[in-house]
């Protein structure tokens, strides 16, 4: 009896030791599942990601094959979304365009997170004159509208997908810097950080073991929503001819190609426009759901 009781107590205690992380994750999942808008947004984002990954296998035609005799044909059973001015299948170009647009948005935000959140972490942790100087520079950058700043950068670098990614990454840096700086400024005053200082832990160790892990939630939410902004900016730059160059199947460029045929063949511009709208809506709804799940008090 004693051995059984001891074993039982040990198992119970063992579960208690392992439970905090698991229970916190389960609470987050339960809170997120209750947010119907967030779940719908997640499913929309997941749909576009799956389409982008499986593009070579699910696209009915090559996005570059032309058929001049079928130019601007309306949607049909053979071409569900119709054909563009060169006779290319719009559905295939939309599918491949999802891959390009998501890559631009993802890597643009990755650049912003690395440099923006990194700089914000340093300014929030170090403080003092360094914080004042960096934040005044960030304020100057934030004085410019985001799209105009991206437009100026891409005008200096030249058109192209790589330069679009760089432009999107640079114009999003101020937002991540401010959010990271604000979060780190509050986290560094917590007792566990002061205890780490008292135990002689190095600044690098404190930043990577305590500051960054406890500052990730708002940055993750901002990154999710910022992808939507990056997609809109990339589409806008491509629409102006500064982003993806023909014949690349990018949604903004496709929108631009069909603007001269809005009356005779509206499907050429309408379909890419709807694709942009739904993927941006999905990321925004997903980001809202993440925010509410990570910090339920924000609903109050």
Phi and psi restraints in degrees (value plus and minus 20) as a CYANA .aco file:
   2 UNK   PHI     -85.0   -45.0
   2 UNK   PSI     -61.1   -21.1
   3 UNK   PHI     -84.7   -44.7
   3 UNK   PSI     -62.6   -22.6
   4 UNK   PHI     -83.6   -43.6
   4 UNK   PSI     -64.4   -24.4
   5 UNK   PHI     -82.6   -42.6
   5 UNK   PSI     -62.6   -22.6
   6 UNK   PHI     -82.7   -42.7
   6 UNK   PSI     -64.1   -24.1
   7 UNK   PHI     -82.0   -42.0
   7 UNK   PSI     -61.2   -21.2
   8 UNK   PHI     -82.8   -42.8
   8 UNK   PSI     -64.8   -24.8
   9 UNK   PHI     -81.5   -41.5
   9 UNK   PSI     -60.2   -20.2
  10 UNK   PHI     -83.0   -43.0
  10 UNK   PSI     -62.2   -22.2
  11 UNK   PHI     -84.9   -44.9
  11 UNK   PSI     -60.6   -20.6
  12 UNK   PHI     -84.3   -44.3
  12 UNK   PSI     -65.6   -25.6
  13 UNK   PHI     -83.7   -43.7
  13 UNK   PSI     -58.0   -18.0
  14 UNK   PHI     -82.2   -42.2
  14 UNK   PSI     -60.5   -20.5
  15 UNK   PHI     -85.2   -45.2
  15 UNK   PSI     -58.8   -18.8
  16 UNK   PHI     -84.7   -44.7
  16 UNK   PSI     -54.0   -14.0
  17 UNK   PHI     -87.4   -47.4
  17 UNK   PSI     -58.8   -18.8
  18 UNK   PHI    -106.5   -66.5
  18 UNK   PSI     -33.4     6.6
  19 UNK   PHI     -92.7   -52.7
  19 UNK   PSI     -52.8   -12.8
  20 UNK   PHI     -76.6   -36.6
  20 UNK   PSI     -69.3   -29.3
  21 UNK   PHI     -85.2   -45.2
  21 UNK   PSI     -63.3   -23.3
  22 UNK   PHI     -84.5   -44.5
  22 UNK   PSI     -64.7   -24.7
  23 UNK   PHI     -86.0   -46.0
  23 UNK   PSI     -57.0   -17.0
  24 UNK   PHI     -85.0   -45.0
  24 UNK   PSI     -61.2   -21.2
  25 UNK   PHI     -83.9   -43.9
  25 UNK   PSI     -62.7   -22.7
  26 UNK   PHI     -85.5   -45.5
  26 UNK   PSI     -56.8   -16.8
  27 UNK   PHI     -84.9   -44.9
  27 UNK   PSI     -60.5   -20.5
  28 UNK   PHI     -82.6   -42.6
  28 UNK   PSI     -64.8   -24.8
  29 UNK   PHI     -83.0   -43.0
  29 UNK   PSI     -62.2   -22.2
  30 UNK   PHI     -84.2   -44.2
  30 UNK   PSI     -62.5   -22.5
  31 UNK   PHI     -84.9   -44.9
  31 UNK   PSI     -59.5   -19.5
  32 UNK   PHI     -88.3   -48.3
  32 UNK   PSI     -59.2   -19.2
  33 UNK   PHI     -85.2   -45.2
  33 UNK   PSI     -47.4    -7.4
  34 UNK   PHI     -93.3   -53.3
  34 UNK   PSI     -40.2    -0.2
  35 UNK   PHI    -108.8   -68.8
  35 UNK   PSI      75.5   115.5
  36 UNK   PHI     -82.4   -42.4
  36 UNK   PSI     -56.6   -16.6
  37 UNK   PHI     -85.2   -45.2
  37 UNK   PSI     -60.4   -20.4
  38 UNK   PHI     -85.5   -45.5
  38 UNK   PSI     -60.4   -20.4
  39 UNK   PHI     -85.1   -45.1
  39 UNK   PSI     -62.6   -22.6
  40 UNK   PHI     -82.4   -42.4
  40 UNK   PSI     -62.3   -22.3
  41 UNK   PHI     -82.1   -42.1
  41 UNK   PSI     -61.3   -21.3
  42 UNK   PHI     -82.0   -42.0
  42 UNK   PSI     -62.7   -22.7
  43 UNK   PHI     -85.7   -45.7
  43 UNK   PSI     -57.2   -17.2
  44 UNK   PHI     -85.0   -45.0
  44 UNK   PSI     -65.0   -25.0
  45 UNK   PHI     -83.3   -43.3
  45 UNK   PSI     -63.8   -23.8
  46 UNK   PHI     -80.8   -40.8
  46 UNK   PSI     -59.8   -19.8
  47 UNK   PHI     -79.8   -39.8
  47 UNK   PSI     -68.2   -28.2
  48 UNK   PHI     -87.8   -47.8
  48 UNK   PSI     -54.8   -14.8
  49 UNK   PHI     -85.3   -45.3
  49 UNK   PSI     -64.3   -24.3
  50 UNK   PHI     -82.8   -42.8
  50 UNK   PSI     -63.2   -23.2
  51 UNK   PHI     -79.7   -39.7
  51 UNK   PSI     -63.2   -23.2
  52 UNK   PHI     -84.4   -44.4
  52 UNK   PSI     -60.7   -20.7
  53 UNK   PHI     -88.3   -48.3
  53 UNK   PSI     -60.7   -20.7
  54 UNK   PHI    -114.0   -74.0
  54 UNK   PSI      -4.6    35.4
  55 UNK   PHI     -71.4   -31.4
  55 UNK   PSI     -66.7   -26.7
  56 UNK   PHI     -83.9   -43.9
  56 UNK   PSI     -42.6    -2.6
  57 UNK   PHI    -117.6   -77.6
  57 UNK   PSI     -44.6    -4.6
  58 UNK   PHI    -125.4   -85.4
  58 UNK   PSI     -35.3     4.7
  59 UNK   PHI     -90.2   -50.2
  59 UNK   PSI     107.8   147.8
  60 UNK   PHI     -90.7   -50.7
  60 UNK   PSI     -46.1    -6.1
  61 UNK   PHI    -157.5  -117.5
  61 UNK   PSI     149.0   189.0
  62 UNK   PHI     -91.7   -51.7
  62 UNK   PSI     120.3   160.3
  63 UNK   PHI     -91.8   -51.8
  63 UNK   PSI     -25.9    14.1
  64 UNK   PHI    -130.9   -90.9
  64 UNK   PSI     -30.9     9.1
  65 UNK   PHI     -87.5   -47.5
  65 UNK   PSI     109.6   149.6
  66 UNK   PHI    -129.8   -89.8
  66 UNK   PSI     129.2   169.2
  67 UNK   PHI    -163.0  -123.0
  67 UNK   PSI      70.4   110.4
  68 UNK   PHI     -79.6   -39.6
  68 UNK   PSI     -49.9    -9.9
  69 UNK   PHI     -90.9   -50.9
  69 UNK   PSI     -36.8     3.2
  70 UNK   PHI    -134.0   -94.0
  70 UNK   PSI       2.0    42.0
  71 UNK   PHI     -80.9   -40.9
  71 UNK   PSI     115.2   155.2
  72 UNK   PHI      41.5    81.5
  72 UNK   PSI       6.8    46.8
  73 UNK   PHI     -86.6   -46.6
  73 UNK   PSI     123.4   163.4
  74 UNK   PHI     -91.8   -51.8
  74 UNK   PSI     144.7   184.7
  75 UNK   PHI     -73.8   -33.8
  75 UNK   PSI     119.3   159.3
  76 UNK   PHI    -167.8  -127.8
  76 UNK   PSI     159.0   199.0
  77 UNK   PHI     -85.1   -45.1
  77 UNK   PSI     -52.6   -12.6
  78 UNK   PHI     -97.5   -57.5
  78 UNK   PSI     -58.6   -18.6
  79 UNK   PHI    -147.0  -107.0
  79 UNK   PSI      75.8   115.8
  80 UNK   PHI     -78.8   -38.8
  80 UNK   PSI     -59.8   -19.8
  81 UNK   PHI    -121.3   -81.3
  81 UNK   PSI     -10.6    29.4
  82 UNK   PHI      64.3   104.3
  82 UNK   PSI    -188.9  -148.9
  83 UNK   PHI    -149.2  -109.2
  83 UNK   PSI     133.5   173.5
  84 UNK   PHI    -109.8   -69.8
  84 UNK   PSI    -187.1  -147.1
  85 UNK   PHI     -85.0   -45.0
  85 UNK   PSI     -38.3     1.7
  86 UNK   PHI    -125.8   -85.8
  86 UNK   PSI     -13.5    26.5
  87 UNK   PHI      62.2   102.2
  87 UNK   PSI      -6.9    33.1
  88 UNK   PHI    -101.7   -61.7
  88 UNK   PSI     125.5   165.5
  89 UNK   PHI     -90.6   -50.6
  89 UNK   PSI     100.4   140.4
  90 UNK   PHI     -89.8   -49.8
  90 UNK   PSI     -57.4   -17.4
  91 UNK   PHI     -78.9   -38.9
  91 UNK   PSI     -66.1   -26.1
  92 UNK   PHI     -82.3   -42.3
  92 UNK   PSI     -59.4   -19.4
  93 UNK   PHI     -90.9   -50.9
  93 UNK   PSI     -53.1   -13.1
  94 UNK   PHI     -85.8   -45.8
  94 UNK   PSI     -62.9   -22.9
  95 UNK   PHI     -83.6   -43.6
  95 UNK   PSI     -68.2   -28.2
  96 UNK   PHI     -89.6   -49.6
  96 UNK   PSI     -51.2   -11.2
  97 UNK   PHI     -85.4   -45.4
  97 UNK   PSI     -49.7    -9.7
  98 UNK   PHI     -80.5   -40.5
  98 UNK   PSI     -59.8   -19.8
  99 UNK   PHI     -82.7   -42.7
  99 UNK   PSI     -66.1   -26.1
 100 UNK   PHI     -86.2   -46.2
 100 UNK   PSI     -66.3   -26.3
 101 UNK   PHI     -84.0   -44.0
 101 UNK   PSI     -62.6   -22.6
 102 UNK   PHI     -88.8   -48.8
 102 UNK   PSI     -55.8   -15.8
 103 UNK   PHI     -84.2   -44.2
 103 UNK   PSI     -64.0   -24.0
 104 UNK   PHI     -80.3   -40.3
 104 UNK   PSI     -68.4   -28.4
 105 UNK   PHI     -83.6   -43.6
 105 UNK   PSI     -63.2   -23.2
 106 UNK   PHI     -86.1   -46.1
 106 UNK   PSI     -72.5   -32.5
 107 UNK   PHI     -91.0   -51.0
 107 UNK   PSI     -50.5   -10.5
 108 UNK   PHI     -81.9   -41.9
 108 UNK   PSI     -63.6   -23.6
 109 UNK   PHI     -90.6   -50.6
 109 UNK   PSI     -54.5   -14.5
 110 UNK   PHI     -79.9   -39.9
 110 UNK   PSI     -64.0   -24.0
 111 UNK   PHI     -80.3   -40.3
 111 UNK   PSI     -63.3   -23.3
 112 UNK   PHI     -83.6   -43.6
 112 UNK   PSI     -61.9   -21.9
 113 UNK   PHI     -85.9   -45.9
 113 UNK   PSI     -65.1   -25.1
 114 UNK   PHI     -81.6   -41.6
 114 UNK   PSI     -71.1   -31.1
 115 UNK   PHI    -104.7   -64.7
 115 UNK   PSI     -63.0   -23.0
 116 UNK   PHI     -89.5   -49.5
 116 UNK   PSI     -73.2   -33.2
 117 UNK   PHI     -86.8   -46.8
 117 UNK   PSI     -55.6   -15.6
 118 UNK   PHI     -82.9   -42.9
 118 UNK   PSI     -65.4   -25.4
 119 UNK   PHI     -86.8   -46.8
 119 UNK   PSI     -59.8   -19.8
 120 UNK   PHI     -84.2   -44.2
 120 UNK   PSI     -56.8   -16.8
 121 UNK   PHI     -84.1   -44.1
 121 UNK   PSI     -63.1   -23.1
 122 UNK   PHI     -85.7   -45.7
 122 UNK   PSI     -65.1   -25.1
 123 UNK   PHI     -85.9   -45.9
 123 UNK   PSI     -59.8   -19.8
 124 UNK   PHI     -88.3   -48.3
 124 UNK   PSI     -54.3   -14.3
 125 UNK   PHI    -101.2   -61.2
 125 UNK   PSI     -62.4   -22.4
 126 UNK   PHI     -97.9   -57.9
 126 UNK   PSI     -67.2   -27.2
 127 UNK   PHI      50.0    90.0
 127 UNK   PSI    -179.2  -139.2
 128 UNK   PHI      47.1    87.1
 128 UNK   PSI    -168.9  -128.9
 129 UNK   PHI     -85.4   -45.4
 129 UNK   PSI     -54.9   -14.9
 130 UNK   PHI     -80.8   -40.8
 130 UNK   PSI     -63.7   -23.7
 131 UNK   PHI     -82.4   -42.4
 131 UNK   PSI     -64.4   -24.4
 132 UNK   PHI     -83.0   -43.0
 132 UNK   PSI     -66.1   -26.1
 133 UNK   PHI     -84.7   -44.7
 133 UNK   PSI     -68.0   -28.0
 134 UNK   PHI     -83.9   -43.9
 134 UNK   PSI     -62.5   -22.5
 135 UNK   PHI     -90.1   -50.1
 135 UNK   PSI     -48.8    -8.8
 136 UNK   PHI     -88.9   -48.9
 136 UNK   PSI     -57.7   -17.7
 137 UNK   PHI     -85.0   -45.0
 137 UNK   PSI     -59.7   -19.7
 138 UNK   PHI     -84.5   -44.5
 138 UNK   PSI     -58.4   -18.4
 139 UNK   PHI     -82.1   -42.1
 139 UNK   PSI     -57.3   -17.3
 140 UNK   PHI     -83.7   -43.7
 140 UNK   PSI     -64.1   -24.1
 141 UNK   PHI     -84.6   -44.6
 141 UNK   PSI     -57.4   -17.4
 142 UNK   PHI     -93.5   -53.5
 142 UNK   PSI     -33.6     6.4
 143 UNK   PHI     -90.1   -50.1
 143 UNK   PSI     -41.3    -1.3
 144 UNK   PHI    -110.3   -70.3
 144 UNK   PSI     115.6   155.6
 145 UNK   PHI     -77.6   -37.6
 145 UNK   PSI     120.4   160.4
 146 UNK   PHI     -75.6   -35.6
 146 UNK   PSI     -65.7   -25.7
 147 UNK   PHI     -87.2   -47.2
 147 UNK   PSI     -57.7   -17.7
 148 UNK   PHI     -86.1   -46.1
 148 UNK   PSI     -57.4   -17.4
 149 UNK   PHI     -85.3   -45.3
 149 UNK   PSI     -63.3   -23.3
 150 UNK   PHI     -83.8   -43.8
 150 UNK   PSI     -58.3   -18.3
 151 UNK   PHI     -84.0   -44.0
 151 UNK   PSI     -61.0   -21.0
 152 UNK   PHI     -85.6   -45.6
 152 UNK   PSI     -60.4   -20.4
 153 UNK   PHI     -86.3   -46.3
 153 UNK   PSI     -65.7   -25.7
 154 UNK   PHI     -89.3   -49.3
 154 UNK   PSI     -49.2    -9.2
 155 UNK   PHI     -87.4   -47.4
 155 UNK   PSI     -55.0   -15.0
 156 UNK   PHI     -96.2   -56.2
 156 UNK   PSI     -58.4   -18.4
 157 UNK   PHI    -103.1   -63.1
 157 UNK   PSI     -48.4    -8.4
 158 UNK   PHI      82.4   122.4
 158 UNK   PSI     138.3   178.3
 159 UNK   PHI     -89.4   -49.4
 159 UNK   PSI     136.5   176.5
 160 UNK   PHI     123.0   163.0
 160 UNK   PSI     134.7   174.7
 161 UNK   PHI     -85.7   -45.7
 161 UNK   PSI     -60.7   -20.7
 162 UNK   PHI     -83.0   -43.0
 162 UNK   PSI     -63.2   -23.2
 163 UNK   PHI     -87.9   -47.9
 163 UNK   PSI     -51.4   -11.4
 164 UNK   PHI     -84.2   -44.2
 164 UNK   PSI     -63.0   -23.0
 165 UNK   PHI     -80.5   -40.5
 165 UNK   PSI     -63.9   -23.9
 166 UNK   PHI     -83.3   -43.3
 166 UNK   PSI     -64.6   -24.6
 167 UNK   PHI     -82.2   -42.2
 167 UNK   PSI     -63.8   -23.8
 168 UNK   PHI     -85.5   -45.5
 168 UNK   PSI     -60.6   -20.6
 169 UNK   PHI     -82.5   -42.5
 169 UNK   PSI     -61.0   -21.0
 170 UNK   PHI     -90.6   -50.6
 170 UNK   PSI     -64.1   -24.1
 171 UNK   PHI     -92.8   -52.8
 171 UNK   PSI     -34.9     5.1
 172 UNK   PHI    -113.1   -73.1
 172 UNK   PSI     -28.1    11.9
 173 UNK   PHI     -78.9   -38.9
 173 UNK   PSI     -66.0   -26.0
 174 UNK   PHI     -76.2   -36.2
 174 UNK   PSI     -60.4   -20.4
 175 UNK   PHI     -82.8   -42.8
 175 UNK   PSI     -65.3   -25.3
 176 UNK   PHI     -89.0   -49.0
 176 UNK   PSI     -54.9   -14.9
 177 UNK   PHI     -82.7   -42.7
 177 UNK   PSI     -64.8   -24.8
 178 UNK   PHI     -87.0   -47.0
 178 UNK   PSI     -62.7   -22.7
 179 UNK   PHI     -85.9   -45.9
 179 UNK   PSI     -65.4   -25.4
 180 UNK   PHI     -85.2   -45.2
 180 UNK   PSI     -61.2   -21.2
 181 UNK   PHI     -83.0   -43.0
 181 UNK   PSI     -63.0   -23.0
 182 UNK   PHI     -84.2   -44.2
 182 UNK   PSI     -63.1   -23.1
 183 UNK   PHI     -87.7   -47.7
 183 UNK   PSI     -65.0   -25.0
 184 UNK   PHI     -85.7   -45.7
 184 UNK   PSI     -56.3   -16.3
 185 UNK   PHI     -79.9   -39.9
 185 UNK   PSI     -53.3   -13.3
 186 UNK   PHI    -105.4   -65.4
 186 UNK   PSI     -56.0   -16.0
 187 UNK   PHI     -88.1   -48.1
 187 UNK   PSI     -57.0   -17.0
 188 UNK   PHI     -87.4   -47.4
 188 UNK   PSI     -34.8     5.2
 189 UNK   PHI    -112.4   -72.4
 189 UNK   PSI     -17.8    22.2
 190 UNK   PHI     -91.9   -51.9
 190 UNK   PSI     139.7   179.7
 191 UNK   PHI     -85.9   -45.9
 191 UNK   PSI     -55.9   -15.9
 192 UNK   PHI     -88.8   -48.8
 192 UNK   PSI     -47.6    -7.6
 193 UNK   PHI     -92.7   -52.7
 193 UNK   PSI     -62.3   -22.3
 194 UNK   PHI     -83.7   -43.7
 194 UNK   PSI     -56.3   -16.3
 195 UNK   PHI     -85.4   -45.4
 195 UNK   PSI     -59.6   -19.6
 196 UNK   PHI     -83.2   -43.2
 196 UNK   PSI     -60.5   -20.5
 197 UNK   PHI     -81.0   -41.0
 197 UNK   PSI     -64.2   -24.2
 198 UNK   PHI     -84.5   -44.5
 198 UNK   PSI     -50.9   -10.9
 199 UNK   PHI    -102.4   -62.4
 199 UNK   PSI     -20.5    19.5
 200 UNK   PHI      67.7   107.7
 200 UNK   PSI      -2.5    37.5
 201 UNK   PHI     -87.5   -47.5
 201 UNK   PSI     125.5   165.5
 202 UNK   PHI     -93.3   -53.3
 202 UNK   PSI     141.9   181.9
 203 UNK   PHI     -83.5   -43.5
 203 UNK   PSI     -60.1   -20.1
 204 UNK   PHI     -82.9   -42.9
 204 UNK   PSI     -63.0   -23.0
 205 UNK   PHI     -83.1   -43.1
 205 UNK   PSI     -62.0   -22.0
 206 UNK   PHI     -85.2   -45.2
 206 UNK   PSI     -61.5   -21.5
 207 UNK   PHI     -83.1   -43.1
 207 UNK   PSI     -66.5   -26.5
 208 UNK   PHI    -103.2   -63.2
 208 UNK   PSI     -46.1    -6.1
 209 UNK   PHI    -115.3   -75.3
 209 UNK   PSI     -46.9    -6.9
 210 UNK   PHI    -142.0  -102.0
 210 UNK   PSI     -66.4   -26.4
 211 UNK   PHI     -92.1   -52.1
 211 UNK   PSI     -76.6   -36.6
 212 UNK   PHI     -82.6   -42.6
 212 UNK   PSI     -69.5   -29.5
 213 UNK   PHI     -78.0   -38.0
 213 UNK   PSI     -51.9   -11.9
 214 UNK   PHI    -112.3   -72.3
 214 UNK   PSI     -14.1    25.9
 215 UNK   PHI    -137.4   -97.4
 215 UNK   PSI     -15.7    24.3
 216 UNK   PHI     -97.3   -57.3
 216 UNK   PSI     -48.2    -8.2
 217 UNK   PHI     -77.3   -37.3
 217 UNK   PSI     -75.2   -35.2
 218 UNK   PHI     -85.4   -45.4
 218 UNK   PSI     -50.0   -10.0
 219 UNK   PHI     -89.3   -49.3
 219 UNK   PSI     -58.9   -18.9
 220 UNK   PHI     -84.3   -44.3
 220 UNK   PSI     -61.4   -21.4
 221 UNK   PHI     -84.1   -44.1
 221 UNK   PSI     -66.4   -26.4
 222 UNK   PHI     -82.5   -42.5
 222 UNK   PSI     -59.5   -19.5
 223 UNK   PHI     -82.7   -42.7
 223 UNK   PSI     -61.6   -21.6
 224 UNK   PHI     -81.9   -41.9
 224 UNK   PSI     -66.3   -26.3
 225 UNK   PHI     -90.9   -50.9
 225 UNK   PSI     -51.2   -11.2
 226 UNK   PHI     -90.9   -50.9
 226 UNK   PSI     -45.0    -5.0
 227 UNK   PHI     -81.6   -41.6
 227 UNK   PSI     -59.1   -19.1
 228 UNK   PHI     -81.0   -41.0
 228 UNK   PSI     -64.6   -24.6
 229 UNK   PHI     -83.0   -43.0
 229 UNK   PSI     -59.6   -19.6
 230 UNK   PHI     -83.8   -43.8
 230 UNK   PSI     -60.2   -20.2
 231 UNK   PHI     -83.8   -43.8
 231 UNK   PSI     -62.2   -22.2
 232 UNK   PHI     -84.8   -44.8
 232 UNK   PSI     -62.2   -22.2
 233 UNK   PHI     -85.6   -45.6
 233 UNK   PSI     -63.6   -23.6
 234 UNK   PHI     -82.5   -42.5
 234 UNK   PSI     -61.0   -21.0
 235 UNK   PHI     -85.1   -45.1
 235 UNK   PSI     -59.4   -19.4
 236 UNK   PHI     -85.0   -45.0
 236 UNK   PSI     -62.1   -22.1
 237 UNK   PHI     -86.0   -46.0
 237 UNK   PSI     -60.3   -20.3
 238 UNK   PHI     -87.3   -47.3
 238 UNK   PSI     -56.1   -16.1
 239 UNK   PHI     -80.9   -40.9
 239 UNK   PSI     -55.4   -15.4
 240 UNK   PHI    -104.2   -64.2
 240 UNK   PSI     -21.4    18.6
 241 UNK   PHI      66.7   106.7
 241 UNK   PSI      -8.1    31.9
 242 UNK   PHI    -124.2   -84.2
 242 UNK   PSI     -23.8    16.2
 243 UNK   PHI    -126.1   -86.1
 243 UNK   PSI    -141.8  -101.8
 244 UNK   PHI     -82.3   -42.3
 244 UNK   PSI     117.0   157.0
 245 UNK   PHI    -122.2   -82.2
 245 UNK   PSI     126.9   166.9
 246 UNK   PHI     -76.6   -36.6
 246 UNK   PSI     125.4   165.4
 247 UNK   PHI    -116.6   -76.6
 247 UNK   PSI       7.3    47.3
 248 UNK   PHI     -77.6   -37.6
 248 UNK   PSI     109.0   149.0
 249 UNK   PHI    -100.0   -60.0
 249 UNK   PSI      52.5    92.5
 250 UNK   PHI    -125.2   -85.2
 250 UNK   PSI     119.9   159.9
 251 UNK   PHI     -81.2   -41.2
 251 UNK   PSI     -61.4   -21.4
 252 UNK   PHI     -85.0   -45.0
 252 UNK   PSI     -60.0   -20.0
 253 UNK   PHI     -87.3   -47.3
 253 UNK   PSI     -57.6   -17.6
 254 UNK   PHI     -84.7   -44.7
 254 UNK   PSI     -58.7   -18.7
 255 UNK   PHI     -81.5   -41.5
 255 UNK   PSI     -60.6   -20.6
 256 UNK   PHI     -88.5   -48.5
 256 UNK   PSI     -57.9   -17.9
 257 UNK   PHI     -83.7   -43.7
 257 UNK   PSI     -49.7    -9.7
 258 UNK   PHI    -116.2   -76.2
 258 UNK   PSI     -18.7    21.3
 259 UNK   PHI     -88.8   -48.8
 259 UNK   PSI     -42.2    -2.2
 260 UNK   PHI    -101.5   -61.5
 260 UNK   PSI     -26.2    13.8
 261 UNK   PHI    -144.5  -104.5
 261 UNK   PSI      10.4    50.4
 262 UNK   PHI     -83.9   -43.9
 262 UNK   PSI     -49.2    -9.2
 263 UNK   PHI    -108.6   -68.6
 263 UNK   PSI     -61.4   -21.4
 264 UNK   PHI    -103.6   -63.6
 264 UNK   PSI     -55.0   -15.0
 265 UNK   PHI    -163.9  -123.9
 265 UNK   PSI      52.1    92.1
 266 UNK   PHI     -84.3   -44.3
 266 UNK   PSI     -41.4    -1.4
 267 UNK   PHI     -85.2   -45.2
 267 UNK   PSI     -43.1    -3.1
 268 UNK   PHI     -84.2   -44.2
 268 UNK   PSI     -58.1   -18.1
 269 UNK   PHI    -117.2   -77.2
 269 UNK   PSI     -50.0   -10.0
 270 UNK   PHI     -85.2   -45.2
 270 UNK   PSI     -63.5   -23.5
 271 UNK   PHI     -83.9   -43.9
 271 UNK   PSI     -70.6   -30.6
 272 UNK   PHI     -81.1   -41.1
 272 UNK   PSI     -56.9   -16.9
 273 UNK   PHI     -82.0   -42.0
 273 UNK   PSI     -61.3   -21.3
 274 UNK   PHI     -86.1   -46.1
 274 UNK   PSI     -57.8   -17.8
 275 UNK   PHI     -81.9   -41.9
 275 UNK   PSI     -65.0   -25.0
 276 UNK   PHI     -81.2   -41.2
 276 UNK   PSI     -64.2   -24.2
 277 UNK   PHI     -81.5   -41.5
 277 UNK   PSI     -66.2   -26.2
 278 UNK   PHI     -89.8   -49.8
 278 UNK   PSI     -59.0   -19.0
 279 UNK   PHI     -91.8   -51.8
 279 UNK   PSI     -57.0   -17.0
 280 UNK   PHI     -86.8   -46.8
 280 UNK   PSI     -62.8   -22.8
 281 UNK   PHI     -80.3   -40.3
 281 UNK   PSI     -61.8   -21.8
 282 UNK   PHI     -81.6   -41.6
 282 UNK   PSI     -66.0   -26.0
 283 UNK   PHI     -86.1   -46.1
 283 UNK   PSI     -58.4   -18.4
 284 UNK   PHI     -86.3   -46.3
 284 UNK   PSI     -63.4   -23.4
 285 UNK   PHI     -86.5   -46.5
 285 UNK   PSI     -59.4   -19.4
 286 UNK   PHI     -83.7   -43.7
 286 UNK   PSI     -62.3   -22.3
 287 UNK   PHI     -84.0   -44.0
 287 UNK   PSI     -59.5   -19.5
 288 UNK   PHI     -82.0   -42.0
 288 UNK   PSI     -62.0   -22.0
 289 UNK   PHI     -84.3   -44.3
 289 UNK   PSI     -60.9   -20.9
 290 UNK   PHI     -82.2   -42.2
 290 UNK   PSI     -63.3   -23.3
 291 UNK   PHI     -81.0   -41.0
 291 UNK   PSI     -66.1   -26.1
 292 UNK   PHI     -87.9   -47.9
 292 UNK   PSI     -54.9   -14.9
 293 UNK   PHI     -93.7   -53.7
 293 UNK   PSI     -55.9   -15.9
 294 UNK   PHI     -99.1   -59.1
 294 UNK   PSI     -49.0    -9.0
 295 UNK   PHI    -159.4  -119.4
 295 UNK   PSI      62.2   102.2
 296 UNK   PHI     -78.8   -38.8
 296 UNK   PSI     -44.4    -4.4
 297 UNK   PHI     -86.1   -46.1
 297 UNK   PSI     -39.5     0.5
 298 UNK   PHI     -85.0   -45.0
 298 UNK   PSI     -42.8    -2.8
 299 UNK   PHI     -87.8   -47.8
 299 UNK   PSI     -44.1    -4.1
